[in-house]
């Protein structure tokens, strides 16, 4: 089971989030969880499955998995697990275009996040920092909900945090998300600057 949980993120990084090998790995991990019985390892397994389905835009399945993650995090009374469950649901609702729900889940991640405690999450959950990700989502949501000034502030916070934690993938993620936000704003110079930094 530990091998499958370690293999999942590695395959996501090398093959892509929706690769057939990823599904196979998490299917095997879920089978092993059933054999073991109640185990804390179920959370990263379901999170990996969630990312697989979210990346394929299979929204009903991703939403169901996100809700299961939130239930597990609440039941365990573990803020770190709740943070990741809200991270999952934030992206799910962004994909669905439900900006209000996505914003609410993004703000939960931002409130729960502690860079010292949660910086290791990038290695376990999707290869990027959850707060950097959700600050970017929050910017998109605020823009779509009609709050451009607040959106700009959140986008700046995403880039600042990505630079502070010095996690290369998170910095790329922030530049990509914030670049899209600036593209929405039709801010050509900012968009080009962020795009060039991604090269």
N, C-alpha and C positions, 0 to 999 in steps of 0.2 A: 504493500500500500504506500509506504514512504517513497519507494522508487517511482510509482505512478504519479504521485503528487509532485515529485521533483521533475519528472519527465514532462508533465503537462506544460508548465511555463516555458521550458526549454524548447519544446516543439512549437509553441506559439511564437516564440522569438525567431525561430529558424524557418518554419514552414508557413506561418500565418495563423491567425486566430481561428479561422474556419476550416483549417486543413482536416482531411479525413483522419489523419494520424492523431490529431488532437481529440476528435470525438472517440476514437478507439481507446485512447489512453484513459479518458475520463469515464468511459463506459466500464472499463476494467476496474478502475479505482472505485466506482460506485458499487460494483459487484462485491469487491473486497470489503467495503464498508458494511454491506448487508451481512456478510459472513462474520465480521468482527462483532457486530452489534453496535450499540450506541457508542460513538467515538467522536472526539473533537475534529478528527480528520475529515468528517463529512463536510464541514464548512468549505475548506479549500477545493474539495471535489465539486461541490455544487457551484462554487464561484467560477471554476474553470468551465463547467458546463454552461453557466450563464453567459460567460464571455463568448463561448463558441456560438450559442444561439443569437446573442445580441449582434455579433459581427455578421451574421447571416440575415439580419433584420427580421428574425422570426419573433416578433414582438410578444404575442400571447405566451409563448413558452418562456421567453426571457423574463417577462413580468412575473410569471408564476414562480420561476426560480429565484428572482429577486425577493419576492415576498417570503419564500421559504428561508432565504438567507436572513432576512430581517427577523423572522420568527426565531431562528436559531440564536441570533445575536442577543435578542431580548431574553430568551429563555436562559442563556448562559450568563446574562447580566454582564456582558463584556463589551465595553465601549469600542474596542478595536474592531470587533466583529460587526457591531452596529454601523460603524463608520464604513466598512467595506460593503455592507448590505445597502446602505444609502448611496454609495458610489455606484453600485450596480443599478439601482433603481433610477438614479439621476440620468445615466446614459440611456436606459431603456425608454424613459419618458422623452428624452431629447429626440431619439429616433422616431418615437411615435408623434412628435410635434405637440406634446402636452407640456407647454412651457411652464405653466403654474406648478404642476407636480414636479417637473424636473428642477425647477428653482427651489422648491421646498426641500427636496432631497439633497441638492447641492449645498444648501445652507446648513443642513444637518452635518454633512461631512466637514465643512469649514469650521463649525462650532466644536466638533468632537476632536479635530486634528491637533496633534502635538508633534512637531517635527522630530523631537528626540525619540519619542516612543514609536512613531509610525513610519519613519524613513525606511525601515527594512521591508515595509509592505510592497514596495515596488518590485522586489525580487519574487514575491509570492503571488501577487495579484496584478497581472496584466503588463508588467514591465515598466510601469510609470507610477509616479507619486499620486495618490488619490486626491490630495488637496489641490495640487497644481491642476489636475484634470477638472475637478469640480469648480475651481475658480474660473476656469475657461468656460465651462458649461454655464455657470452663473452669468457670465458676461453675455453669452448668447441669449439666455432666457430673458435677462433684463432688457436687452435690446428688443427682442420680439414682443415683450410686454409693454414697451413704450417708455423705458427709463434709460435713455442713451448715456446720460452722465454717470449714473451708477454702473452701467455696463462698462464704460471706459475705465472706471476705477477698478472694477473686478479684474479686467483684462491686465491692467498694470500690476495688480497684486499677484496674478498667476505668473507673470514673467519674473517678478522680484523673488517670489518663493522658489521658482525653478533655479534661479541663479544662486540663491542662498544655500540650497541643499546640495548643489553641485552634482546633480544626477543627470548625466548626459541625455538619456532617453526622455526624462521629464522635461528637460529644457527644449528638446526638439518638439515634444508634445505641446508645450506651452506656446512656442513660436508658431506652430501650425494652427492651434486653436485661435490664438490672438490674431494671427494673420487673417484667418477667415472672418473674424469679427471686424477687423479694419476693412476688409473687402466689403462686408455688409454696409459699412459706413461710407464706402467709396473714397476712403482715404488712401490714395494711390501710393504716396511716398512711404507711409508706414507699412503698407502691404508689401511693397517691393523690398523694403529694408528687411522685413521678417523673412520673406521668401529667399532673399540672397543669403541670409544667415543660415538657412536650412541646407544650402548646397554643400 
